[in-house]
Amino acid sequence: MLDPVAVHIGPLTIYWYGVIMTSAFITGTVLAYYNASRKGVNPEHVLNMLILIIPAAIVMARLYYVVFSWEYYRLNPLEILATWHGGLAIHGGLIGGFLAGYFYVRKHRLGFWEISDIFAPSIILGQAIGRWGNFMNQEAYGGPVTQEFISRFPAFIQNQMLINGQYHHPTFLYESLWNLLVFVLLMVIIRRRFFPGQVFLSYLVLYSAGRFFIEGLRLDSLYLGPFRIAQLVSLILIAVATALYLRLKGHKKKEHL
């Protein structure tokens, strides 16, 4: 097992999870700044929005995870603040980031879909990077697999996926690779965008489709009754985003008639 601690600085312990998540935020910020500049949007808005979005996303991601894991946290209340141990739910983060971003966009009278399209590639790239934080914490893994199956992966992944004497699906890797593919597709779409909102809505549909199937392999899913919450949310996002996509696309076509 890899050491989840990156470095000790006196009494301060810095975990790889935090290092990787910070790297994801920085990379996403640089990309959003670049895309804003290309689209003629003042890139300073990106930095100002992130001052609101990042803390809101982190708080909501943690709150979402804690609420749906309450049986554990009510017995271990001090663990609620221990975010370096993992436990940030992406759907909660999306809700928090969306609300903070929407507040900023409305206040400054910016184009909602225009800003959403600028941020979409940054979000999915950040997610692709962030999954490696799960890897370092030995979380977000799937069900048991054979040694023959896991031998297809590099040795460092094999070793990290050996948990309690059993190899497991590296579902963190599956999602990271899927997210990278979605990122590439979004960077193509943003250059050939037909209507505002196309990039962001494509992100919601593509990410959610991959998450739905990968979630079915995981052992640490959050549940609502017999249902995996991430799968339910993914289906809702696919339905809503598809409906909005078709509506916005239809409006754009009418403008050209």
N, C-alpha and C positions, 0 to 999 in steps of 0.2 A: 504493500500500500504506500502511495506517495504521501509525503508529509504535507498536511493542509496548511501548515504555517510557512509563510514566505520568509519572514525575518523577525528577529527579536531586537528591539531598540530600547535598551533599558527595561523599564516595566511595561513597555508597549509591545503588544504582539500584533503583527500584521499578517493576515491570512491571505492565501492565494485567491480565495473567493472574492474578497474585497478588491484585490489588485486587478483581477480579471474584470469584475463589474465596472470598476473605475475606467479601465481601458476601453470597455464597450461604450461607456458614456462619452469619453473623449473622442473616440473614433466617430461615433454617431454625430457628435457636435460639429466636427470638422467637415463631415460630408454634408450635413444640412446647411452649413455656412456656404459651402461650394455650390450646392444646388440652388440656394436662394440667390446667390450672385448671378448664376446663369439665367435664372428666370426673371431677373429684373426686380426682385424683392430686396428691400434693404436688409442685408444680412445681420445688422444689429438687432433686428427683431428676433432672430434665432437665439442669440445669446440672452436677450431679455426674457424670452419665453421659457428658456431652459432653467432660468433661476426659479421659476414657478413649477415647471413640469417635473424636473428631477426629484425634488423632495416630495411632491404630491404623488408621483409614481411609486417611489420607495415606500412611503407610508401606506398607500392603498394596497400595494403588493403584499406587504406584511400583514396588514389588517385582514385582507381577503384570506390569506393562508391561515392565520390564527383563528378566525371565525369558523372556518370549516375543519379545523383541527382542535376544536375547543376542548374535547375530552382530555387531550394531553396537556394543553396549556393551562387549564384551570387547576391542574395538580402541580404544574411547574411554571408559575406566573413570572418568575425572573427570566425564563427563557424567551419570553415575548420580545424582549429587547435584544436578544442575542442573534442579530441578523447575520453575523459572520459564520454561524452554523448552518446557514442556508435558510430556505423557507420564504422565498419571495415568489409569489404567484404572478405569472406574466399577465393573466387576464385582469387581475386586480391592478397591476401597474398600468395597463392600457386604460382602465377606467379613470384612475387618478390623473394620468397624463392628459387624457382627452378632456376631462373637466377643467383642468388648469389651462390647457391650451385654448379651449373654447372661451373661457373667461377673458383671456388676453386678446384673442382675436376680436371678440365683441367690443371690448373696451377701446381698442385702437382702430376699429372699423376696417379690418383687413378681410381679404377674401378667404372664407373658411376652407373651401376646397383647394384653393391655390396653396395655402399653408400646409394643409394635410398632405398634399402631393409632395411637397418639399421634404416633409419629415418621414414619409413612409419608408424610403430606402434606408434611412438612418435607423429606424426602429428595427427593421428585420436584420440589418447587419449587426446591430447591438445584441439582438437575441442570439444570433449565430455565435458571436464571441462569448456571450454570457453563459451559454450551455457548458463551456469548459470550466466554469466555476463549479457547476454541479459535478463535473467529472472529478475535480480535486477533492470535493467533499464526499465522494462516493454516494451520490444521490441521483434521482431521476434515471434510475436504471430499470431494466425490464426483467422478465421472467427468466428462469433457469435455461441454460443452453449447454450443449455438449462441448467437450474440449475440442473436438474436431471442428465444430462451428466457430468457436472463438479463435481458433488458430489462424483464421483468415485475416485477423487484425494484428496491428503492430504489437510487439511484446509489452510495451508500457500500458496499452489499453487492456490487454489480456490480464496483466497483473492487477490493475485497478478494478477490474470487473470480477475478480475472484473474491467473493464475499461470503464469509462463514463456510468456506470450503466448497463453494459452488460458483461456477461461472454464470454470468448473467448477460442478457442483451444490453449492449451499449446504446440504449435509446437516446442518451444525450447526444451521441455522435450522429445518429440517424436524423435527429431534429436539427442539429447544427448544419449538417450537409444540405438538408432540405431548405433551410433558411438561406443558405448561401446561394442555392439555385434560384430561389424566389428573389433574392437581392439582385442577381444578374438580370432576371426578367424585368424587374421594376426599373432598373437603370436603362433598359432598352425602351420600355414603355414611356418613361418620363421624357425621352428625346422625341418620341413620335406620338405624343399624347393627343387624342382626338377631342377630349372634353375635360374640363376641370373636375377633379374627383376620381378620374380613371385610375390613377396610380394608387391612391389610398385604398379605394374599394377593391382593386386587384390584390393588394396586399392582404386585406381582410379575408378574401375568399381563398387565396392560395395558401396563406399561412394556416388558416383554420382547417383546410382540407388535409394538409399534412399532419397537423396536430391531432386531428380526430383519429387517424389510423395509428399513429405512433403511440398515442395515449393508451390504446387498447393493449399494448405490450407492457406497460409500466406496472410496477408493483406498489408504487407509493402514491397512487392517484387519490385526490380528494373526492369524497362521495357525498351525494345527496340521496339518501335511501339506497336503492340498488344501482343508481346511475352514477357514472363518472362525471363530475361537474365540468371538467375541461371539454369533454365530448359534447355535453349539452350546450355549453356556451359556444363551442365551435359551430354546431349546427345552426344555432340562432344567428351567429355572425354571418355565416354563409348565406342564409335566407335573406336577411336584412340587406347585406351588402349587394347581393345579386339583384334584388328588387330596385335598390337605389341606382345601381349601375345601369340597368335597362332604362330606368326613368330618365336619368341624366343624358344617356346616349340618345334616347328618343327626342328629347328637347333639342339637342344639338343638331340632329338630322332635320328637324322642322325649321331651324334657323337657316338651313342651306336650301330649302325648297323655294 
